């Protein structure tokens, strides 16, 4: 009983900012990911649940700033010419993409 009360007091003492830290991805980014995931994997309720789980796992593993950078890199890789080539060949960017792909793989293992 004492441990339960102590745990409750500790939980209540956390600031809202501390509680929100695990949910720092904006809703728009989460929805965008889920819609893209559903476009690739099927347009049904079960897929929506799996894709929602997937972005939640990614959010646990990848800070939003890194996620935002990687999504920019991935979209720029589709550009033609020198600009696209820079995003496809620059070593640091490729390492960032590989770390993100690892988080996606973990999300797939947990959710799909």
CNS distance restraints for C-alpha pairs under 8 A (distance, minus, plus):
assign (resid   1 and name CA) (resid   5 and name CA) 6.32 0.50 0.50
assign (resid   2 and name CA) (resid   6 and name CA) 6.06 0.50 0.50
assign (resid   3 and name CA) (resid   7 and name CA) 6.03 0.50 0.50
assign (resid   4 and name CA) (resid   8 and name CA) 6.18 0.50 0.50
assign (resid   5 and name CA) (resid   9 and name CA) 6.18 0.50 0.50
assign (resid   6 and name CA) (resid  10 and name CA) 6.24 0.50 0.50
assign (resid   7 and name CA) (resid  11 and name CA) 6.17 0.50 0.50
assign (resid   8 and name CA) (resid  12 and name CA) 6.12 0.50 0.50
assign (resid   9 and name CA) (resid  13 and name CA) 6.15 0.50 0.50
assign (resid  10 and name CA) (resid  14 and name CA) 6.76 0.50 0.50
assign (resid  14 and name CA) (resid  18 and name CA) 6.17 0.50 0.50
assign (resid  14 and name CA) (resid  19 and name CA) 6.76 0.50 0.50
assign (resid  15 and name CA) (resid  19 and name CA) 6.45 0.50 0.50
assign (resid  16 and name CA) (resid  20 and name CA) 6.04 0.50 0.50
assign (resid  17 and name CA) (resid  21 and name CA) 6.14 0.50 0.50
assign (resid  18 and name CA) (resid  22 and name CA) 7.96 0.50 0.50
assign (resid  20 and name CA) (resid  24 and name CA) 6.48 0.50 0.50
assign (resid  22 and name CA) (resid  59 and name CA) 7.66 0.50 0.50
assign (resid  22 and name CA) (resid  60 and name CA) 6.80 0.50 0.50
assign (resid  23 and name CA) (resid  59 and name CA) 7.34 0.50 0.50
assign (resid  24 and name CA) (resid  59 and name CA) 7.79 0.50 0.50
assign (resid  24 and name CA) (resid  63 and name CA) 7.95 0.50 0.50
assign (resid  24 and name CA) (resid  64 and name CA) 6.66 0.50 0.50
assign (resid  25 and name CA) (resid  29 and name CA) 6.52 0.50 0.50
assign (resid  25 and name CA) (resid  30 and name CA) 6.76 0.50 0.50
assign (resid  25 and name CA) (resid  59 and name CA) 6.79 0.50 0.50
assign (resid  25 and name CA) (resid  64 and name CA) 5.68 0.50 0.50
assign (resid  26 and name CA) (resid  30 and name CA) 6.55 0.50 0.50
assign (resid  27 and name CA) (resid  31 and name CA) 6.09 0.50 0.50
assign (resid  28 and name CA) (resid  32 and name CA) 6.01 0.50 0.50
assign (resid  29 and name CA) (resid  33 and name CA) 6.19 0.50 0.50
assign (resid  30 and name CA) (resid  34 and name CA) 6.22 0.50 0.50
assign (resid  30 and name CA) (resid  52 and name CA) 7.70 0.50 0.50
assign (resid  30 and name CA) (resid  55 and name CA) 6.40 0.50 0.50
assign (resid  31 and name CA) (resid  35 and name CA) 6.08 0.50 0.50
assign (resid  32 and name CA) (resid  36 and name CA) 6.23 0.50 0.50
assign (resid  33 and name CA) (resid  37 and name CA) 6.02 0.50 0.50
assign (resid  33 and name CA) (resid  51 and name CA) 7.80 0.50 0.50
assign (resid  33 and name CA) (resid  55 and name CA) 6.85 0.50 0.50
assign (resid  34 and name CA) (resid  38 and name CA) 6.01 0.50 0.50
assign (resid  34 and name CA) (resid  48 and name CA) 6.77 0.50 0.50
assign (resid  34 and name CA) (resid  51 and name CA) 5.25 0.50 0.50
assign (resid  34 and name CA) (resid  52 and name CA) 5.89 0.50 0.50
assign (resid  34 and name CA) (resid  55 and name CA) 7.20 0.50 0.50
assign (resid  35 and name CA) (resid  39 and name CA) 6.13 0.50 0.50
assign (resid  36 and name CA) (resid  40 and name CA) 6.40 0.50 0.50
assign (resid  37 and name CA) (resid  41 and name CA) 6.04 0.50 0.50
assign (resid  37 and name CA) (resid  51 and name CA) 5.89 0.50 0.50
assign (resid  38 and name CA) (resid  42 and name CA) 5.10 0.50 0.50
assign (resid  38 and name CA) (resid  43 and name CA) 5.47 0.50 0.50
assign (resid  38 and name CA) (resid  44 and name CA) 7.73 0.50 0.50
assign (resid  38 and name CA) (resid  47 and name CA) 6.23 0.50 0.50
assign (resid  38 and name CA) (resid  48 and name CA) 6.30 0.50 0.50
assign (resid  38 and name CA) (resid  51 and name CA) 6.78 0.50 0.50
assign (resid  39 and name CA) (resid  43 and name CA) 6.52 0.50 0.50
assign (resid  41 and name CA) (resid  47 and name CA) 6.76 0.50 0.50
assign (resid  42 and name CA) (resid  47 and name CA) 6.18 0.50 0.50
assign (resid  43 and name CA) (resid  47 and name CA) 6.70 0.50 0.50
assign (resid  43 and name CA) (resid  48 and name CA) 7.43 0.50 0.50
assign (resid  44 and name CA) (resid  48 and name CA) 6.31 0.50 0.50
assign (resid  45 and name CA) (resid  49 and name CA) 6.37 0.50 0.50
assign (resid  46 and name CA) (resid  50 and name CA) 6.35 0.50 0.50
assign (resid  47 and name CA) (resid  51 and name CA) 5.99 0.50 0.50
assign (resid  48 and name CA) (resid  52 and name CA) 6.01 0.50 0.50
assign (resid  49 and name CA) (resid  53 and name CA) 6.17 0.50 0.50
assign (resid  50 and name CA) (resid  54 and name CA) 6.13 0.50 0.50
assign (resid  50 and name CA) (resid 111 and name CA) 5.42 0.50 0.50
assign (resid  50 and name CA) (resid 112 and name CA) 6.00 0.50 0.50
assign (resid  51 and name CA) (resid  55 and name CA) 6.43 0.50 0.50
assign (resid  51 and name CA) (resid 111 and name CA) 7.65 0.50 0.50
assign (resid  52 and name CA) (resid  56 and name CA) 6.32 0.50 0.50
assign (resid  53 and name CA) (resid  57 and name CA) 6.31 0.50 0.50
assign (resid  53 and name CA) (resid 107 and name CA) 7.52 0.50 0.50
assign (resid  53 and name CA) (resid 111 and name CA) 5.85 0.50 0.50
assign (resid  54 and name CA) (resid  58 and name CA) 6.26 0.50 0.50
assign (resid  54 and name CA) (resid 104 and name CA) 7.37 0.50 0.50
assign (resid  54 and name CA) (resid 107 and name CA) 4.83 0.50 0.50
assign (resid  54 and name CA) (resid 108 and name CA) 6.50 0.50 0.50
assign (resid  54 and name CA) (resid 110 and name CA) 7.73 0.50 0.50
assign (resid  54 and name CA) (resid 111 and name CA) 5.94 0.50 0.50
assign (resid  55 and name CA) (resid  59 and name CA) 5.98 0.50 0.50
assign (resid  55 and name CA) (resid 107 and name CA) 7.48 0.50 0.50
assign (resid  56 and name CA) (resid  60 and name CA) 6.40 0.50 0.50
assign (resid  57 and name CA) (resid  61 and name CA) 6.46 0.50 0.50
assign (resid  57 and name CA) (resid 103 and name CA) 7.72 0.50 0.50
assign (resid  57 and name CA) (resid 106 and name CA) 7.69 0.50 0.50
assign (resid  57 and name CA) (resid 107 and name CA) 5.38 0.50 0.50
assign (resid  57 and name CA) (resid 110 and name CA) 8.00 0.50 0.50
assign (resid  58 and name CA) (resid  62 and name CA) 5.74 0.50 0.50
assign (resid  58 and name CA) (resid 103 and name CA) 5.70 0.50 0.50
assign (resid  58 and name CA) (resid 104 and name CA) 6.43 0.50 0.50
assign (resid  58 and name CA) (resid 107 and name CA) 6.32 0.50 0.50
assign (resid  59 and name CA) (resid  63 and name CA) 6.50 0.50 0.50
assign (resid  59 and name CA) (resid  64 and name CA) 7.01 0.50 0.50
assign (resid  61 and name CA) (resid 103 and name CA) 6.37 0.50 0.50
assign (resid  62 and name CA) (resid  66 and name CA) 6.39 0.50 0.50
assign (resid  62 and name CA) (resid  67 and name CA) 6.27 0.50 0.50
assign (resid  62 and name CA) (resid 100 and name CA) 7.31 0.50 0.50
assign (resid  62 and name CA) (resid 103 and name CA) 7.24 0.50 0.50
assign (resid  63 and name CA) (resid  67 and name CA) 6.34 0.50 0.50
assign (resid  64 and name CA) (resid  68 and name CA) 6.02 0.50 0.50
assign (resid  65 and name CA) (resid  69 and name CA) 6.27 0.50 0.50
assign (resid  66 and name CA) (resid  70 and name CA) 6.15 0.50 0.50
assign (resid  66 and name CA) (resid  96 and name CA) 7.95 0.50 0.50
assign (resid  67 and name CA) (resid  71 and name CA) 6.15 0.50 0.50
assign (resid  67 and name CA) (resid 100 and name CA) 7.45 0.50 0.50
assign (resid  68 and name CA) (resid  72 and name CA) 6.26 0.50 0.50
assign (resid  69 and name CA) (resid  73 and name CA) 6.24 0.50 0.50
assign (resid  70 and name CA) (resid  74 and name CA) 6.09 0.50 0.50
assign (resid  70 and name CA) (resid  93 and name CA) 7.82 0.50 0.50
assign (resid  70 and name CA) (resid  96 and name CA) 6.55 0.50 0.50
assign (resid  70 and name CA) (resid  97 and name CA) 5.88 0.50 0.50
assign (resid  70 and name CA) (resid 100 and name CA) 7.20 0.50 0.50
assign (resid  71 and name CA) (resid  75 and name CA) 6.17 0.50 0.50
assign (resid  72 and name CA) (resid  76 and name CA) 6.09 0.50 0.50
assign (resid  73 and name CA) (resid  77 and name CA) 6.13 0.50 0.50
assign (resid  73 and name CA) (resid  87 and name CA) 6.08 0.50 0.50
assign (resid  73 and name CA) (resid  93 and name CA) 7.05 0.50 0.50
assign (resid  73 and name CA) (resid  97 and name CA) 7.75 0.50 0.50
assign (resid  74 and name CA) (resid  78 and name CA) 7.21 0.50 0.50
assign (resid  74 and name CA) (resid  87 and name CA) 7.87 0.50 0.50
assign (resid  74 and name CA) (resid  97 and name CA) 7.71 0.50 0.50
assign (resid  75 and name CA) (resid  79 and name CA) 7.64 0.50 0.50
assign (resid  76 and name CA) (resid  83 and name CA) 7.62 0.50 0.50
assign (resid  76 and name CA) (resid  84 and name CA) 5.78 0.50 0.50
assign (resid  76 and name CA) (resid  87 and name CA) 6.28 0.50 0.50
assign (resid  77 and name CA) (resid  84 and name CA) 4.81 0.50 0.50
assign (resid  77 and name CA) (resid  85 and name CA) 6.95 0.50 0.50
assign (resid  77 and name CA) (resid  86 and name CA) 7.97 0.50 0.50
assign (resid  77 and name CA) (resid  87 and name CA) 5.21 0.50 0.50
assign (resid  77 and name CA) (resid  88 and name CA) 5.34 0.50 0.50
assign (resid  78 and name CA) (resid  84 and name CA) 6.14 0.50 0.50
assign (resid  79 and name CA) (resid  83 and name CA) 6.60 0.50 0.50
assign (resid  79 and name CA) (resid  84 and name CA) 4.37 0.50 0.50
assign (resid  79 and name CA) (resid  85 and name CA) 7.84 0.50 0.50
assign (resid  80 and name CA) (resid  84 and name CA) 5.19 0.50 0.50
assign (resid  80 and name CA) (resid  85 and name CA) 7.31 0.50 0.50
assign (resid  81 and name CA) (resid  85 and name CA) 6.22 0.50 0.50
assign (resid  82 and name CA) (resid  86 and name CA) 6.11 0.50 0.50
assign (resid  83 and name CA) (resid  87 and name CA) 6.77 0.50 0.50
assign (resid  84 and name CA) (resid  88 and name CA) 6.21 0.50 0.50
assign (resid  85 and name CA) (resid  89 and name CA) 5.96 0.50 0.50
assign (resid  86 and name CA) (resid  90 and name CA) 5.72 0.50 0.50
assign (resid  87 and name CA) (resid  93 and name CA) 6.76 0.50 0.50
assign (resid  87 and name CA) (resid  94 and name CA) 7.96 0.50 0.50
assign (resid  88 and name CA) (resid  93 and name CA) 7.91 0.50 0.50
assign (resid  88 and name CA) (resid  94 and name CA) 7.20 0.50 0.50
assign (resid  89 and name CA) (resid  93 and name CA) 7.88 0.50 0.50
assign (resid  89 and name CA) (resid  94 and name CA) 7.08 0.50 0.50
assign (resid  90 and name CA) (resid  94 and name CA) 6.32 0.50 0.50
assign (resid  91 and name CA) (resid  95 and name CA) 6.24 0.50 0.50
assign (resid  92 and name CA) (resid  96 and name CA) 6.39 0.50 0.50
assign (resid  93 and name CA) (resid  97 and name CA) 6.28 0.50 0.50
assign (resid  94 and name CA) (resid  98 and name CA) 6.13 0.50 0.50
assign (resid  95 and name CA) (resid  99 and name CA) 6.28 0.50 0.50
assign (resid  96 and name CA) (resid 100 and name CA) 6.32 0.50 0.50
assign (resid  97 and name CA) (resid 101 and name CA) 6.11 0.50 0.50
assign (resid  98 and name CA) (resid 102 and name CA) 6.23 0.50 0.50
assign (resid  99 and name CA) (resid 103 and name CA) 6.52 0.50 0.50
assign (resid 100 and name CA) (resid 104 and name CA) 6.28 0.50 0.50
assign (resid 101 and name CA) (resid 105 and name CA) 6.11 0.50 0.50
assign (resid 102 and name CA) (resid 106 and name CA) 6.29 0.50 0.50
assign (resid 103 and name CA) (resid 107 and name CA) 6.16 0.50 0.50
assign (resid 104 and name CA) (resid 108 and name CA) 6.11 0.50 0.50
assign (resid 105 and name CA) (resid 109 and name CA) 6.24 0.50 0.50
assign (resid 106 and name CA) (resid 110 and name CA) 6.28 0.50 0.50
assign (resid 107 and name CA) (resid 111 and name CA) 5.86 0.50 0.50
assign (resid 107 and name CA) (resid 112 and name CA) 7.84 0.50 0.50
assign (resid 108 and name CA) (resid 112 and name CA) 5.14 0.50 0.50
